[in-house]
Amino acid sequence: MEKKWRTAISWHFHGESYVRGYNLRELIGNLTFTEAIYLVLKGELPTERERKMMDAILVTMIEHSIAPPSVIAARAVISGGNPIHVGVGAGVLAFGRAHGGALEDAMRLLQENIEKRADVIVSSYLSEGKRIPGFGHRYYKEKDPRAERIFEISKELGFFGKYCELVKEIEREIERKKGKRLVVNVDGAVAAVASELGFDWRLGEGLWIVGRIPGLVAHTYEEYTMEKPFSKRLNEEEEVEYLGKKPRELPGYFKRRR
Ligand SMILES: CC(C)(COP(=O)(O)OP(=O)(O)OC[C@H]1O[C@@H](n2cnc3c(N)ncnc32)[C@H](O)[C@@H]1OP(=O)(O)O)[C@@H](O)C(=O)NCCC(=O)NCCS
């Protein structure tokens, strides 16, 4: 009879835990954390080259200062008097299409269109007025240094394949069509390399979460230990523009009701 819950990730045999078929006791002390992440996500152990590439991906995503929505959400929730797991949870909930989501969207774009020419892909996005995930950056207008580093490492390790070629060709094609450079950003570069490693695009958000959680934990801990609860860091007078009504009289009818 088919059972109601199914899993292929880990199991217990003879009172011991096995992850993807390997005895967990044997993995402890023999695998790096990155190798264990690769094993649990992909089902197989990485080669040395795959482990190095995966390390580069995870390090790229680990932290990006205090301004991203996830960090503001996480620290605000800690400031409200909540424990770390609630703050980290709030941070994860702030991830979305505009924050972290571009990685999965770019992986999908590359994997679903790998047989198509870059000019066809770019035309179809631009004609519909859609933004192409993995391209453009608020500050980096010529090169995203993080993306460049990812490509450099992918070349050194032999992972600069068809997805990396396509992402670079799309970048050139955008410039040709728009007459303006929109750089391959860090999400575009990681999307290409994660695709080279064989990660399914539906794991894109998962990869992002795995990469960014350590940064979120650090921020929640810092907020918890360094700041007072309900710490007031917003100067309303200077930083907030009030767009509502000026003070006004409550109509007499409402006063009578009291
Ligand atoms: C990252 C991003 C939000 C920066 O936006 P921005 O600061 O408004 O970008 P810019 O000021 O450089 O460019 C604005 C112009 O480029 C266009 N543009 C920017 N990114 C684009 C993209 N990825 N695809 C198509 N057009 C894009 C805008 O539509 C706008 O066009 P216009 O001048 O004809 O009106 C934007 O590039 C984007 O949405 N990229 C896709 C999502 C993504 O990869 N996010 C991860 C960022 S690390």
The ligand as a Gaussian input file, in Angstrom:
#p B3LYP/6-31G(d) Opt

LIG

0 1
 C       17.989000      45.889000      -9.997000
 C       16.972000      46.887000     -10.534000
 C       15.765000      46.932000      -9.587000
 C       17.628000      48.263000     -10.608000
 O       16.649000      49.094000     -11.145000
 P       16.904000      50.631000     -11.516000
 O       17.790000      51.248000     -10.501000
 O       15.577000      51.270000     -11.752000
 O       17.671000      50.522000     -12.899000
 P       18.274000      51.677000     -13.790000
 O       18.000000      53.033000     -13.217000
 O       19.679000      51.297000     -14.060000
 O       17.506000      51.494000     -15.162000
 C       16.286000      51.941000     -15.361000
 C       15.938000      51.634000     -16.796000
 O       16.457000      50.372000     -17.205000
 C       15.393000      49.447000     -17.354000
 N       15.782000      48.203000     -16.715000
 C       16.452000      48.053000     -15.544000
 N       16.630000      46.760000     -15.286000
 C       16.081000      46.085000     -16.336000
 C       15.968000      44.724000     -16.620000
 N       16.464000      43.816000     -15.796000
 N       15.369000      44.373000     -17.760000
 C       14.878000      45.299000     -18.608000
 N       14.951000      46.613000     -18.384000
 C       15.541000      47.008000     -17.234000
 C       14.220000      50.093000     -16.699000
 O       12.999000      49.642000     -17.219000
 C       14.482000      51.528000     -17.025000
 O       14.243000      51.728000     -18.416000
 P       13.935000      53.161000     -19.028000
 O       15.140000      54.016000     -18.750000
 O       13.730000      52.894000     -20.483000
 O       12.705000      53.639000     -18.306000
 C       16.527000      46.486000     -11.947000
 O       17.643000      46.483000     -12.793000
 C       15.782000      45.176000     -12.022000
 O       14.576000      45.142000     -11.741000
 N       16.470000      44.080000     -12.424000
 C       15.816000      42.810000     -12.575000
 C       15.672000      42.120000     -11.243000
 C       17.004000      41.730000     -10.660000
 O       17.856000      41.148000     -11.324000
 N       17.188000      41.990000      -9.350000
 C       18.386000      41.623000      -8.650000
 C       19.244000      42.828000      -8.372000
 S       20.792000      42.370000      -7.639000

